[in-house]
């Protein structure tokens, strides 16, 4: 079974086999149209000029039918759930091609020794036979296109599941790491005697942070409002252990109605905190929901003369790949790395 999957993936997905696939399709059309060279009376193959011209018309018309169906009708109609339109235009395309090709073929190589009525009947039978042949070709190409889409979707889903699992495991190990927990708990312990209220605040926020962290990785989708609260708690905790740390979260639109994969923003915020100066640090987050989708901005101050960090690193590389898998054609991610500020702008069409 696994071997079969590799064969299907090789034939349908690998860019290296694209030319090979088209050659196979051309060979298939040559085999289908080769009956034109058969001399029915003598039962032999003949390459008489009129037959060659008739074959060329069949070969060209079948290529027209195949590629119009493969690159226009199937992706723009069938795969867009416009089945009735797809059937209508496919039938119209086949009808026009069959009529033109048979008329062309009869013009160059008319049947001999037949009455007018017999010639008409022969033309009708030839039309019907061509209609079946073209119909089978179009149906076969459509089935092939659907198989390619199915294989690609399955491969993408498998990759997404693997990437999500890896991201979740990495999140559990690293996002709330032992060093962070140690700092938070140590701060709470120090504050217990001189500022019990602040110590309680730290422990309460830490509890919410951990609860969200562990609950989220068990779900496929979470509310955007829940993610925003999680980021607020994270930044609150960071603020509690720094002398000067300012942050602001702006929210615009109906965030309660938006659901999306969990822990999609924490990597950006974590990087913003990590690359902030120890004093005078600031982080600004913006979430804007409208009819088009979700716009997210994460901007932070940074140390002067700090080397421009590549938009990479394991965290950023993983989040880029995750976005590509989750929203392959409906997201954008921009980076502005200036002397004193670093900004991420992300857009997701939901």
Secondary structure, DSSP 4 states (H G I P E B T S, - for coil): -HHHHHHHHHHHT-GGGHHHHHHHHHHHHHHHHGGGGEETTTTEE---HHHHHHHHHHHHHHHHHHHHIIIIIHHHTGGGT-HHHHHHHHHHHHHHHHHHHHHHHHHHS--SS--HHHHHHHHHHHHHHHHHHHHHHHHHHHHHHHHHHHHHHHHHHHHHHHHHHHHHHHIIIIIT-HHHHHHHHHHHHHHHHH-HHHHHHHHHHHHHHHHHHHHHTT-S-EEHHHHHHHHHHHHHHHHHT-SSEEEEEEEES-GGG-EE-SSSSHHHHHHHHHTS-SSSEEEEEEEEE-SS-EEEEEEEE--TTPPPPPS-HHHHHHHHHHHHHHSTTSEEEEEEE-SSEEEEEEEE--
